[in-house]
Structures are given as C-alpha cells and as structure tokens.
Amino acid sequence: MEDSIEVMLQERNSKLLYHYRNNRVLTFAAGAIFSGLYGLWAMFCLPGLKVPFRLKLPFLPSTKVQTENVMKLLEGRQVWLADLGAGDGRLVFSASCAGFQCTGFEINPMLLAYSRGQAWWRGIPHPRATFVKQDFWKTDLSKYTNVVAFLAPAVMADLEEKLLKELPVDARVVVCCFPFPHWPHSCTIGSGLDQVWAYNVSSVRETRDTTSSFRAHP
Ligand SMILES: C[S@@+](CC[C@H](N)C(=O)[O-])C[C@H]1O[C@@H](n2cnc3c(N)ncnc32)[C@H](O)[C@@H]1O
C-alpha cells in the first residue's frame, strides 16, 4: 500500500515537473516571439538611435487622400522638393510623377532600403527620386523651393525656426496633419487626418517683420 502511494506521488510529481517545464518553454517561446515582433516593428517604425528623444518620430504613412491634398497645394510649383522623413517614399513618388526633382530624407535604414527598392522597381531615375540616409535636422535645406513634412506636433515649432532661417524666399512648405503653431498659412484643404496646410515663406517673413517692427515701435 505504502509502495503504491509512493508510486502515485512520484507520478504526480513528474507530471507537475513536465507541466512546469512545458510552461517555461511556452513562456520563453512567447517572450522570444514578442521580442522578435517588437524588434521588427521598431526597425521599420522608429528612427535611428542618434536622434534626440524629443525629436524622435515614428513612421506613420500618409493616406491616399492626404497625398492627393499635398499634391493639390503644390500645383504649378517646380523643381526641387524635399520630403522631411520620407518613410516608405509614397509622397516622393507622387511628387516625382508630377515632375519634381525630389529628395526624401529618412534615417530609418529599413524604410530607406524599401523606398530605394521601390524607386528601382518603378523605374524612377535618380534625380527625380533620391532617398538619402540623413537627419534632416542636421541638413542644410537652402536649395529646396518646396518642402513637405508629415511629422508631429511636438517638433513643429523647432521646424518653423529651422525652415525660416534656411529656405529661399520663394519656397513653399506643405505640412500634413499638424500645422505650424506660429506661421500664418496661405491655404489649407481636407479635414481631420487628411488636412494639409501650405505656407509661403515670403508671407511668413513679411508677417514676422511687421510684427517685430510693431513691437519695436508700438
Ligand atoms: C510620420 S512618418 C511620414 C512618412 C512619409 N513622409 C509619409 O507621408 O508617408 C515620419 C518619418 O520621418 C522619419 N524621421 C523622423 N525623424 C527624422 C529625421 N530627423 N531625419 C530624417 N527622417 C526622420 C521617420 O523615420 C518616419 O519614417
């Protein structure tokens, strides 16, 4: 009798051990899958490590309507266009089809590889759609007469300052979703997530000059 209880206890213990081991394997497997998926998401969606945390922006592709709205606000404009944070290159491709010579700035290497592959696949030649691995905050943008940006509210004030210093007087800036906090816009179209705003640098400078001279001589 004692023997059979011992055997039963031993069997029960070995079953528990089996379950425990199995659960541990399952937990490790789930952990590994989760970490792998997170790593993959981070590789595609998060910008490089060198960007300060305050200026870090994830990848969020613009919608078809948003892209169409950007192109409407760039109608009649020509030549050089910069997309600040090109993502998978969709805005650059639309603009290059409209005849612009586009540079897409992107710091995420996976997105960069993807957009370069797309450009090659679609047969878009180099000067019309160029993708560069460059932090646009550290790039001189003075050559661009057209700038497109789909970023985040937290960085729009910093971007205003940078663009106002660097862009030529005939430049136009089109931003998606999040307007500049201080610049007066020249026009806007769309609503909700698809809303885009256009700003003419000449008008922004004029407004700034008038406001500062008014402050100097009230
Ligand atoms: C909201 S997504 C917009 C993507 C694309 N322009 C579109 O409309 O679909 C912002 C992109 O900016 C990139 N980005 C963020 N900071 C950057 C920086 N300092 N220099 C270059 N690219 C940056 C991110 O990796 C991300 O792909």
Ligand as a Chemical Component Dictionary entry (heavy atoms), coordinates in Angstrom:
data_LIG
# 
_chem_comp.id                   LIG 
_chem_comp.type                 NON-POLYMER 
_chem_comp.pdbx_formal_charge   0 
_chem_comp.three_letter_code    LIG 
# 
loop_
_chem_comp_atom.comp_id 
_chem_comp_atom.atom_id 
_chem_comp_atom.alt_atom_id 
_chem_comp_atom.type_symbol 
_chem_comp_atom.charge 
_chem_comp_atom.model_Cartn_x 
_chem_comp_atom.model_Cartn_y 
_chem_comp_atom.model_Cartn_z 
_chem_comp_atom.pdbx_ordinal 
LIG C1  C1  C 0  5.007  60.285 -39.941 1  
LIG S1  S1  S 1  6.248  59.493 -40.942 2  
LIG C2  C2  C 0  5.885  60.217 -42.524 3  
LIG C3  C3  C 0  6.308  59.331 -43.685 4  
LIG C4  C4  C 0  6.028  59.871 -45.090 5  
LIG N1  N1  N 0  6.507  61.232 -45.281 6  
LIG C5  C5  C 0  4.570  59.785 -45.458 7  
LIG O1  O1  O 0  3.951  60.843 -45.572 8  
LIG O2  O2  O -1 4.053  58.664 -45.606 9  
LIG C6  C6  C 0  7.737  60.355 -40.382 10 
LIG C7  C7  C 0  9.025  59.743 -40.912 11 
LIG O3  O3  O 0  10.097 60.612 -40.550 12 
LIG C8  C8  C 0  11.252 59.822 -40.279 13 
LIG N2  N2  N 0  12.138 60.666 -39.468 14 
LIG C9  C9  C 0  11.971 61.028 -38.173 15 
LIG N3  N3  N 0  12.946 61.853 -37.769 16 
LIG C10 C10 C 0  13.767 62.026 -38.842 17 
LIG C11 C11 C 0  14.961 62.782 -39.044 18 
LIG N4  N4  N 0  15.485 63.522 -38.070 19 
LIG N5  N5  N 0  15.550 62.747 -40.269 20 
LIG C12 C12 C 0  15.015 62.004 -41.270 21 
LIG N6  N6  N 0  13.880 61.260 -41.130 22 
LIG C13 C13 C 0  13.258 61.277 -39.939 23 
LIG C14 C14 C 0  10.692 58.600 -39.550 24 
LIG O4  O4  O 0  11.580 57.513 -39.619 25 
LIG C15 C15 C 0  9.385  58.369 -40.332 26 
LIG O5  O5  O 0  9.590  57.476 -41.384 27 
# 
loop_
_chem_comp_bond.comp_id 
_chem_comp_bond.atom_id_1 
_chem_comp_bond.atom_id_2 
_chem_comp_bond.value_order 
_chem_comp_bond.pdbx_ordinal 
LIG C1  S1  SING 1  
LIG S1  C2  SING 2  
LIG S1  C6  SING 3  
LIG C2  C3  SING 4  
LIG C3  C4  SING 5  
LIG C4  N1  SING 6  
LIG C4  C5  SING 7  
LIG C5  O1  DOUB 8  
LIG C5  O2  SING 9  
LIG C6  C7  SING 10 
LIG C7  O3  SING 11 
LIG C7  C15 SING 12 
LIG O3  C8  SING 13 
LIG C8  N2  SING 14 
LIG C8  C14 SING 15 
LIG N2  C9  SING 16 
LIG N2  C13 SING 17 
LIG C9  N3  DOUB 18 
LIG N3  C10 SING 19 
LIG C10 C11 SING 20 
LIG C10 C13 DOUB 21 
LIG C11 N4  SING 22 
LIG C11 N5  DOUB 23 
LIG N5  C12 SING 24 
LIG C12 N6  DOUB 25 
LIG N6  C13 SING 26 
LIG C14 O4  SING 27 
LIG C14 C15 SING 28 
LIG C15 O5  SING 29 
# 
